[in-house]
Amino acid sequence: MRVLGVDPGLTRCGIGVVEGVAGRPLAMLGVGVVRTPADADIGHRLVAIERGMEEWLDEHRPELVAVERVFSQHNVRTVMGTAQASAVAMLCASRRGIPVALHTPSEVKAAVTGSGRADKAQVGAMVTRILRLAAPPRPADAADALALAICHIWRAPAHNRLQQAVAQHALKGRTA
């Protein structure tokens, strides 16, 4: 499975591509950040994020895009920018028919470090270890994007079994 992880943000949108299956060593295929100037018009910033996403999708051809679920913060401006960048990533993937999965920050931290309260340094250290990298990806947004991809690959088998069970239950309900 090849997953493109997206840590959405208007100034820095982290992107990372990981390939592999749960229970086996994973491989990083690429990592980076799409940057936009903080003083640019919002429309231009969103277009720049879209162009960056399209380039990553063209180059890496992921089977799925994992995006950090926007969560409530006290700073509404930050939440809005994150939500807008997140929507661009989901739109780009959906336009191509690529499934999108959303994961909360605590879900990603728990999957990668074992604790939903891990800090950015712990996430970066574990991403480095899991992917057998020489150094943690910089900036932290890039490491977070890889963590999203890792989280999805590791959780996909359980999620798929759950979806199959729900579908079977619904089917039995219709035939009864």
C-alpha positions as a Python dict, from the first residue, in 0.01 Angstrom:
ca = {
    (1, 'M'): (0, 0, 0),
    (2, 'R'): (130, 344, -93),
    (3, 'V'): (-4, 628, 122),
    (4, 'L'): (51, 1000, 85),
    (5, 'G'): (21, 1168, 426),
    (6, 'V'): (-75, 1535, 453),
    (7, 'D'): (-20, 1756, 757),
    (8, 'P'): (-231, 2051, 640),
    (9, 'G'): (-130, 2410, 691),
    (10, 'L'): (-139, 2733, 493),
    (11, 'T'): (221, 2837, 553),
    (12, 'R'): (370, 2486, 563),
    (13, 'C'): (176, 2186, 435),
    (14, 'G'): (373, 1872, 516),
    (15, 'I'): (363, 1588, 265),
    (16, 'G'): (514, 1242, 298),
    (17, 'V'): (480, 918, 104),
    (18, 'V'): (521, 578, 269),
    (19, 'E'): (488, 235, 115),
    (20, 'G'): (441, -101, 282),
    (21, 'V'): (201, -321, 475),
    (22, 'A'): (131, -365, 844),
    (23, 'G'): (371, -604, 1010),
    (24, 'R'): (652, -549, 761),
    (25, 'P'): (919, -278, 733),
    (26, 'L'): (790, 40, 572),
    (27, 'A'): (976, 257, 320),
    (28, 'M'): (970, 634, 279),
    (29, 'L'): (936, 727, -89),
    (30, 'G'): (941, 1103, -42),
    (31, 'V'): (892, 1382, 207),
    (32, 'G'): (863, 1758, 180),
    (33, 'V'): (667, 2072, 251),
    (34, 'V'): (455, 2291, 27),
    (35, 'R'): (518, 2648, 145),
    (36, 'T'): (319, 2963, 85),
    (37, 'P'): (402, 3321, 189),
    (38, 'A'): (206, 3437, 493),
    (39, 'D'): (145, 3778, 333),
    (40, 'A'): (-4, 3638, 9),
    (41, 'D'): (-375, 3646, -73),
    (42, 'I'): (-561, 3338, 59),
    (43, 'G'): (-673, 3239, -289),
    (44, 'H'): (-317, 3239, -420),
    (45, 'R'): (-202, 3036, -121),
    (46, 'L'): (-468, 2771, -179),
    (47, 'V'): (-377, 2751, -549),
    (48, 'A'): (-11, 2702, -452),
    (49, 'I'): (-107, 2419, -216),
    (50, 'E'): (-319, 2263, -491),
    (51, 'R'): (-29, 2277, -738),
    (52, 'G'): (203, 2122, -482),
    (53, 'M'): (-45, 1844, -405),
    (54, 'E'): (-97, 1772, -774),
    (55, 'E'): (280, 1742, -828),
    (56, 'W'): (310, 1494, -539),
    (57, 'L'): (10, 1294, -664),
    (58, 'D'): (154, 1286, -1018),
    (59, 'E'): (498, 1179, -901),
    (60, 'H'): (406, 919, -639),
    (61, 'R'): (66, 783, -750),
    (62, 'P'): (-60, 691, -400),
    (63, 'E'): (-341, 442, -342),
    (64, 'L'): (-476, 653, -56),
    (65, 'V'): (-430, 999, 92),
    (66, 'A'): (-427, 1028, 473),
    (67, 'V'): (-503, 1377, 602),
    (68, 'E'): (-486, 1506, 957),
    (69, 'R'): (-839, 1569, 1082),
    (70, 'V'): (-884, 1933, 1176),
    (71, 'F'): (-947, 1965, 1546),
    (72, 'S'): (-1081, 2251, 1753),
    (73, 'Q'): (-827, 2501, 1874),
    (74, 'H'): (-864, 2832, 2052),
    (75, 'N'): (-713, 3018, 1755),
    (76, 'V'): (-996, 3029, 1497),
    (77, 'R'): (-766, 3179, 1232),
    (78, 'T'): (-528, 2883, 1258),
    (79, 'V'): (-816, 2634, 1245),
    (80, 'M'): (-958, 2801, 933),
    (81, 'G'): (-625, 2793, 750),
    (82, 'T'): (-569, 2430, 844),
    (83, 'A'): (-922, 2338, 735),
    (84, 'Q'): (-878, 2517, 402),
    (85, 'A'): (-547, 2340, 330),
    (86, 'S'): (-704, 2010, 437),
    (87, 'A'): (-995, 2064, 197),
    (88, 'V'): (-754, 2128, -92),
    (89, 'A'): (-573, 1798, -21),
    (90, 'M'): (-903, 1608, -3),
    (91, 'L'): (-1030, 1773, -322),
    (92, 'C'): (-713, 1691, -519),
    (93, 'A'): (-726, 1325, -412),
    (94, 'S'): (-1101, 1289, -465),
    (95, 'R'): (-1083, 1449, -810),
    (96, 'R'): (-854, 1159, -908),
    (97, 'G'): (-1070, 893, -741),
    (98, 'I'): (-812, 834, -467),
    (99, 'P'): (-971, 744, -131),
    (100, 'V'): (-910, 984, 158),
    (101, 'A'): (-879, 886, 525),
    (102, 'L'): (-882, 1132, 813),
    (103, 'H'): (-688, 1070, 1134),
    (104, 'T'): (-684, 1283, 1449),
    (105, 'P'): (-352, 1409, 1584),
    (106, 'S'): (-386, 1194, 1898),
    (107, 'E'): (-467, 885, 1686),
    (108, 'V'): (-151, 940, 1481),
    (109, 'K'): (65, 1001, 1789),
    (110, 'A'): (-71, 688, 1958),
    (111, 'A'): (-10, 474, 1648),
    (112, 'V'): (347, 593, 1600),
    (113, 'T'): (469, 647, 1958),
    (114, 'G'): (228, 452, 2177),
    (115, 'S'): (101, 772, 2342),
    (116, 'G'): (-167, 1007, 2213),
    (117, 'R'): (2, 1286, 2409),
    (118, 'A'): (349, 1256, 2250),
    (119, 'D'): (524, 1577, 2153),
    (120, 'K'): (662, 1666, 1809),
    (121, 'A'): (1015, 1553, 1902),
    (122, 'Q'): (888, 1208, 2005),
    (123, 'V'): (689, 1173, 1682),
    (124, 'G'): (992, 1276, 1476),
    (125, 'A'): (1216, 1031, 1661),
    (126, 'M'): (976, 741, 1608),
    (127, 'V'): (921, 825, 1239),
    (128, 'T'): (1300, 823, 1201),
    (129, 'R'): (1325, 484, 1370),
    (130, 'I'): (1026, 324, 1193),
    (131, 'L'): (1143, 433, 847),
    (132, 'R'): (1513, 371, 926),
    (133, 'L'): (1614, 728, 836),
    (134, 'A'): (1950, 887, 915),
    (135, 'A'): (1787, 1192, 1078),
    (136, 'P'): (1437, 1317, 1163),
    (137, 'P'): (1263, 1487, 869),
    (138, 'R'): (1257, 1866, 898),
    (139, 'P'): (1050, 2069, 954),
    (140, 'A'): (818, 1888, 1197),
    (141, 'D'): (532, 1921, 944),
    (142, 'A'): (718, 1680, 714),
    (143, 'A'): (766, 1425, 995),
    (144, 'D'): (398, 1461, 1088),
    (145, 'A'): (294, 1387, 728),
    (146, 'L'): (501, 1067, 733),
    (147, 'A'): (346, 976, 1070),
    (148, 'L'): (-1, 1012, 914),
    (149, 'A'): (93, 771, 634),
    (150, 'I'): (244, 523, 882),
    (151, 'C'): (-65, 546, 1103),
    (152, 'H'): (-294, 466, 814),
    (153, 'I'): (-90, 172, 687),
    (154, 'W'): (-76, 20, 1035),
    (155, 'R'): (-446, 79, 1109),
    (156, 'A'): (-585, -8, 764),
    (157, 'P'): (-620, -387, 822),
    (158, 'A'): (-830, -339, 1139),
    (159, 'H'): (-1033, -61, 976),
    (160, 'N'): (-1103, -281, 671),
    (161, 'R'): (-1217, -572, 890),
    (162, 'L'): (-1450, -338, 1077),
    (163, 'Q'): (-1600, -205, 753),
    (164, 'Q'): (-1654, -562, 625),
    (165, 'A'): (-1827, -662, 950),
    (166, 'V'): (-2057, -359, 933),
    (167, 'A'): (-2140, -435, 568),
    (168, 'Q'): (-2214, -801, 647),
    (169, 'H'): (-2435, -700, 939),
    (170, 'A'): (-2628, -458, 717),
    (171, 'L'): (-2668, -727, 451),
    (172, 'K'): (-2803, -976, 706),
    (173, 'G'): (-3051, -715, 826),
    (174, 'R'): (-3189, -676, 472),
    (175, 'T'): (-3232, -1052, 417),
    (176, 'A'): (-3401, -1119, 751),
}
